């Protein structure tokens, strides 16, 4: 079951991701981002890659982390299917990403995401769930 929906945006592409906790909403954002790059249904969980980031607030933490994941994809060629996120306050994040090396024989590159933006960024607690809206520069 998808934990996100596409956001209609003129030049870029955005998503609205949901989760019962902040952490699960962060995980849904990252899953959505990689699903936009290549179908995550085609990704196997062969390796784990850990990332820790610090930022001044929750919004910056999300953007910094997602951009770091894009960097790992660009430099190391790793794509991810699933994430485990641990938030320490609103200023530190530890994550475990599960995936594999990108293989053009196995994975279809649907689109290139250049960066995660602050444009229209929202992180909200809506009572029984967290909702995150984020736009990607393509």
N, C-alpha and C positions, 0 to 999 in steps of 0.2 A: 504494500500500500504506500503510495506517495505521501510524503509529509510536507509537500510544498505545492504551490501553484505558480504559474508564470505571471509576471506583472507586465501589463501592456506599456511599452515605453518606445518612443519614436526611434532613437538612434542606437540604444544599447539594449540589453536584455536584463530583466530583473526577476526576482522571485519573492514570494511571501512564504516563509517557512514557519512551521508550528511545532510546538512541543509542550508537554506538561510541565517541564522545567526549563530554566534558561539554558542549561547544558544541552538538553535534548533539542531545543530550538537551534542552538549553535550547530549541533551535529547535522540537523536537517538542512541547514544552509550549505554546509560543506558537501553533503551528499547531492544536493540540488546542483551545486556548481559543477561537480564532476559528472553528473548525469547530463548536463548541458554540453560538456566537452566530449564525452563518449558514453554510450548507454552503460549505466553501472551494473545492469544485469549481465553484461559480458565480462565483468571484472571478477577475478578470483582473489580470495584473501590468502595470498601466499607469503606475504611479508608484513611486518609491523614497522611503522616509522613514527618516532616520537618527536613532538615539537613543543617547546615552551616559549611563550611570549609574555611580555609585560607592556602595559599601556596606561595612559592616564585616566581612562574611563572605559565603560563597557562598550560603547560604539567603536572607539579606537581599538579596543582589544579584538573585536570581531573583524574589523577591516585588516588589521595587522596580521592576524592569524590566517585569514583566507588568502591574503596576498603571499604569505609565507608558503602556504600549500601550493599556490600557483608557481612560486619559485622552485619548489621541490619538483613539481611536474616538469617545468622547463629545463632545469639543470640535471636532475637525476633520472628523469623519465618515469617517475612513479605516478601511478593513478590509484585512486582510492575508492573503495566501495562503502566502507563503514568507518565510523569514528566513535571514540569515547573521549568525552571532554570533562575535565575537572576545572571548575572556576574557583579561584581563591580570591574572594571579594569581587570587586569589579575591575581589578587591575592586573590580575595574573591568570594565565590559562596554561594548563598542561593537557596535551592531547595525544592520543594513540590513533594513528590511521592505519587501516588494514587494506591492502591492495596488492598490486604487482607492477612490474615494469610494463610500460606501454609497448604493445606489439602490433604494428600495422597490419599483420596478417590476421590478428584476432580482434583488434579494436578498431572501430570506425571513428575517425576524428570528425565530429559533427560541426564543431565551431571552435575558434580560438578565442579564449578569454584573455585579454591583455592585462586587466587589473580590476580590483574591487574598488568601488567608488563610495564617497560619502553622499552622493546625490540621492535624495529621497530616503536616506537611511533612517529606519525606525526600529527600536526595540521596545516592545510594550508587554506588560503583564495585563492580560485580559480576563483576570479572575481565575478561571480553571486552566488556562493555557498561556504560553508565551508566544508572541507573534513577532517575527523579524522580517522586515522588508529591506532588501538590498539590491543594488543595481550593479551589473558587471559591464565593464567597457569591452566591447568586442571589435 
